[in-house]
Amino acid sequence: MMEKVVLIRYGEIFLKGKNRNFFENTLENNIKNALISVDNVNVAKIPGRFMVSGFGEFDEDIVINKLKKIAGIYSFSPAVLIETQMEEIISASIDQLSDEQGTFKVVTNRADKSFPLNSMEISRLVGGRILSANRNLKVDVINPQHILNIDVRENKRTYIFTKTIKGIGGMPVGCSGKGLLLLSGGIDSPVAGFMMAKRGAKLYALHFHSFPYTSELARLKVEELSQKIAEYNAGELTVFMCSMTKYQEMINRNCNPIYNITLLRRAMFTVAERLCKEKGIDMIISGENLGQVASQTIESMTVVSNVVKDIPIMRPLIAFDKQETIDIARQIDTYDISIRPYEDCCTIFVPDNPVTRPKLFKVEAEEKKLDFDKLVDESYETMETVVIKAR
Amino acid sequence: MEKIYYLDNAATTKMFDDVINGAQKFLDKDFYNPSAVYLPSVNIKREIEDARKTILNCLGAVEGNLIFTGSATEANNTVIFSQVNRSGKRFLFGAGEHPSVIECSKELERRGYRVEYIPLDKDGKIDEEKFVAMIDENVAFISIQHVSNETGAVNDIQRLVKLARKKNPTVVFHSDGVQAFMKFPIRVESLDVDFYTISAHKIGGPKGVGALFIKKGAKIKPYIFGGGQENGLRSGTENVFGIISFALAAKKMNMDIQRNYDIVEKYRFEFLSELEKNGFNYVIHGAGVPHTMNVMLKKGVRGETLVHALEARGIYISTGSACSATKNFNRTLEAMNIDKDEILSSVRISFSAYQDFDAKEVVKILKDEIEKLEGKR
């Protein structure tokens, strides 16, 4: 018996006492979902871990690359599963390091106390046999280049592995509530979504457009970004597309242009809160970042958030430098899409000198020049729903 | 005229009817430029993105990207000439590469770069020992085909990449996968190559479209500049019909991949058995996929003459890579140390699972024509 498997370790789930089952089940489902396209794959819970098995050796890298995108996985190791039996352990161990050179050490973990040798003895025995089988290897217990792990578990099962790959960490998507991501098409909002998905929020996205001032290409860009986000959001992202055209035209016609952006954003957050309530979504997620642009001064954020009454607004990027955000955008593969140069609804009707420190009473006075509620209703009516699947 | 046996599928394949029908609308109704901003154009752009996804899935890629090019030749040129800023470094090429790679390497030589060729073993594969001995920290770039267009020999790319990276972790590795794609399942990210080239017209798609897989993080520069299509990496208005049909063909082949392999293997077996029954003392050069074989049927009967004689009887085969059939020698066979008379007497036969093959009849005609050429009849 010898089978290729992947062992998955989850981090913070352990901390969660009574809810542990819920977290584990959520993670298990997310893993199964992500691997659905791999033939014959099987995901099983084993004590303290998950084990993926059944896939062909051929598909191992697909499994690995998919696991890299699942929140809640702390690390994972491609391993071989063998029967707990000394000769089997030795030959599988030699096999694992047969192509390697340099220094190594053997680390054994024996959970099955009925096995006659203790962990030190197993390590010593296996290490010696590896040395005589592979002349290019030397032992170094302090700072080895390769660590061979032997994990002797109950039921005569032993896992052997050399590689531990870091997962993205965080919590399984779906166990920290639902979040409505305000998705613009820029660099920041996909990153904000990723950060929250990584903390276990199940994402939904709301995109505002000003068709026909914004193009169909801008929409395609949002769809492609959504596809990337979906990879981190348990395989899909529901995107709500809402038109702000009429509202923007009315602001443009009636209000002092320096307030254009502030007024627009107040309407957007109003729509967002209403959508959250209707869909049972727990929070709004925004890519805002303190001081980055005029609409993101603390004064602007205060005046804009003022319209949201009952739901928290999460701003995971609030204290990031732009470069830090860009680094993550590259990591999640959204950067190249985000920098495509299409107008979005915040970049049309932009005044030359937007107000950076708006006062609430002045903004409210401007808003009174419009039939705010009716216009928001009308925007809300334009809402379309698109479900985007991961690749 | 007798029935036509097209046995040159390594040169090109017949397009599938349902692929032509499926993509037809992009020649008439949906003719729009995918870069334009109105809805019908953007919808075409969506279809292109779906095609990209389909092909990436067929390659087993989770993280990497793919750009469409005007041919596999262009994809190969794009990769190779992206590397030219790295002077003082060594560039390694398989000795049996396709002309679209070899002619690039010769151009690099003319420009003064250090180009070296990796010898082949007797089976037509890269000689692993010699390959490993060639790798050091000065090697910047390696290009090795996955499957030989001449002999069908299969290189273990995954292993070669691993061996190369062990001695030089920063080396850039390209593989020309034109003859491998859809012959057997490929997991391009397991191969761990930086770049992988494929072509539509070898898998039942149209001519004029190829694609280049780019591993996540791999650096590449455009070869053709212009309107910034394909993320700026390959300008020029997209060949929409070509791209969509490429994806349709790949999808179809991907579903049939095992079935096709079995059929082709059967054809090859029947062909060789029939040759034996008829007393042929044939010699096969190289070993690999059953789809393509380079074979000397009768020493002294020139391949070129035989090809033309068979053509008159409705059997289409080739003397070597169709792209270089006009040149007198065969580089791949030379690199395998096969003697010149034997090379001149060799032909390439390549099967397709989508065509009927009657080994008895084909071998009968072969025998007939060879006897004529030998003056026995």
Interface residues (C-beta under 8 A of the other chain):
Chain A: S37 F58 D59 E60 D61 I62 N65 K66 D99 S215 E216 L217 R219 L220 E223 E224 D333 D336 R391
Chain B: V37 Y38 L39 S41 V42 K45 R46 E49 K53 L56 N57 G60 V62 E63 K162 P185 R187 E189 S190 K216 N231
